[in-house]
């Protein structure tokens, strides 16, 4: 009998993280659901309808909390086959010169330091387990390619995630750890609700933008995760077809 695969999804209580976590559970993974708030995670677990899940409350900005989270996953399931680094936040859409240090630091700590800390712990677990190795998928963004107006902290962290993805891919080769990145454009979640009422464009206007069902993101992540470790989707972009991305940069 094939060994059950184990996944850890950060930010699994809402949005893309929730959609991916549920898709993985339905595909037969045991899924650790991680996030700062227990109630949304427990709701995701209920929607998994009896499939094997583990709720782990953790703040990915905190190195000690991340270590404990990975210990809980190892104790519960014995291994980790897939890490989806998904937890992230937007910074306020205000002029760059008006951003506070705290707003900058909040985006960097959550969107970049958090995935690094999780990747570090995943390496330590994946390289020592039997069978060895695993896969890490980073949630990038369209902003990893071109910025929106008033998005310096978010855009900077998503560009940095691309660097982390490449370094993880290179350093992971020695341990059979593959790493890829999914860049998402306008998945319909709580974080993108403002798209419907209008968001700033490069020409200074405000325009509503099309969105797409986050289930399409989940399908793409499932495909990336389905590959054997000798194959890897390095980068993939999934976006609302009519969003203003092509032609923006």
N, C-alpha and C positions, 0 to 999 in steps of 0.2 A: 504494500500500500504506500502511495506517495505521501511524503511528509507534508503536513499542513503548513502553508506559508503564513508568515506573521508580518503584519504591517503596523507602523506607527504613523498617525496623521496628527500634525499639530494644527491648532485652530479648527478642530473637528466639530465644534458646536454649531457653526453657522456657515452659510454660503458655500463656496467652493470646497472647503475642507469637509463639510458635512456631506456634500454630494459625492465626493471621492471616497470618503469613509464608508458610506452606505453601498456604493458600487463595489468596493473591495470586499465588504462583508458578504454581499450577494454572490460574489464570484468565488467564495469559499475561503477567504482569508480570515484568520483571527486578527481582529483590529483593535489596537490600543488607541483610544480616543483622548487626545490631550488638549488642554486649554486652561485658561485661568478661572473660568466659571463652571461650576459643577452642573448647574441646572440644564444649560443647553447641551452639555455632553450627555447627560442622562436621557434627554429627549432624543438625541441621535441614537443612543443605545436602544431605546424603546422602538424606534423606527426600524432598527435592524431586525426586529421580529424574531428574537430568540437565537439569532446567529451569535457566534462567539465574539464578545467585545470586552474590553477592559477600560473603565473610566479612570483617567489619571489627571488630576488637577495639578498644573505646573505653569510657572511663568518662565518662558524660554529665555528671558533676559537675565535670569538668575543661574549662575553656574551650578550652585549646590542643588537647586530644584531640578535642573536638567539631569544631573547625575542620579538623583533619586528616581526620576521618571524612567530612566533607562534601566535602573536596577529593578524597578517594579515590572517592567516588560520582561526582563530576563527571568525573574522569579516566577512570573505567571506563565510564560510561554517557552522559555528555554533558549530562544533565539530571536533574531530579527532579520527578515528578508527584504523589507522595503521600508524606507523612511521617506515620507512626503513632507518636506519642509514648506509648510503652507502659511503658518501664522504671520500676519502682517497688518500694518495700519497705514492709513493715509495721513499726511500732514495737512493742516489747514490751507485752503486755497487763498493765500494772501501774498502780496508782493514780497519778493525775497528779502528786501531790506527790513520788512516788518516782522519776519519770523523771529521767535525767541530761541534762545539757546536750548531751552527745555523742549521745544517743539522739534528742533533738529535732532537733539539727543534721543528723544522718544522714538523717532522713526529709525534712527541708526541702530539703537539697542534692540528693537523688535524685529526689524526687517533684515538686518545683517548679522549682528552679533548673535541673535537667537539661532538662526540657521547654522552659523559656524559652531556654536556650542553643541547643537544637536548632531551635526556632522562628526565632530570630534568624538562624541560618545558612541555614535554608530560605528565609526571605524574600530574603536576599541572592542566592541562587541562582535562585529562581523568578521574581523580578521582572526579571532580566536575560536569561533564556533565551528561545528562540524555538521554538514558540509560548510566549508569556508565561503565567505563573501556575502554579497547582497547588493541591493540597488538603492540609490538615493535620487530622488526627483525633487528639484527645487522649483518653487513657484516664482517665476520671474514676472514679467509684465511687458506689455507693449512699450512701457516706459523704459525698458532695458535697451530700446533702440532709439526712440525719439521722445522728447519731453512734452508734457502738456504745459500750458502757462501756469505759473505759480505752484510748481511741484518740485522745487529743488531737492528737499530731503528725500521724498519718495523716489524720484528719478535717480538720484545719486545712489541710493541703496540698491535699486534694481539693476543699475549698471554694475555695481559691485557684486551682486549675486551672480552675474555672468562670469566674473573673474573667479568667484568661489567655485562655481560649477566646473570651470576648466581646470582649476588647481585640484579639485576633488577627483576629477576624472584621471588626471595624471598621477596623483599620489595614490589613488585607489588601485591602480593596476597591479601593484605588488601583492594586494590582498584579495584580488578578485571582486573588488567593489566597483560597480559601474555607477556613473552619475550623469544625469541628463537634466534638462531644464524645459519647462513648459511656460511659454509667454502667452498670457491671456489678455484678450481685449473685450471688455464690456460684458462680462458674465453678469446676469441679472441677480444681484445679491443685495443685502442691506447696505453694503458699502457703496454700491453704484446706483442707489435709488435717485440720487440727484441728477442722473443722466436724463431722466424723463422731463425734468423741468428746465434743463439747460445748463451747460458747463462751458467755461471759457475756451475760446478758440484762439488760434495764433493771430488772427486778424483783429482781435479785441472784441469780437461779438460773443454772444451767448447763444448756444444752439443745443436743442435736444439731440441725443444720440441713440442709435439703435443698440439694443442689447440682445443677448442670447441666453438660452437655458444653460445653467451650469452643468446639467447632465452631459452636455457635449464635452465639457472639460473632463468630466469623470471618465467618459469613454476613451478619451485620448490618453489619460493617465493609465487606465487599464491596459491599453495597447502597449504603452512603454514598459509597464510592469510585466507584461506577458512574455517578453523576449527572454531567451536564455542569456546567461551572463556574458557569453562570448559575443553578443550583439547589443548595440546600444543606440537609442535615439538621443543624440547629443542635444539638439535643440528642436523644438516644435512650437509653432504659433497657432493658437486657436482663437478665433475672433468673430465678432458679429460682422457679417459680410459687408454691410453698408456703413460701418463706422468710419469716421474720418482718420484713418491711419495711413493707408497708401496715399501718397501725395502730401503727407504732413511733414515729412522730413527730407 
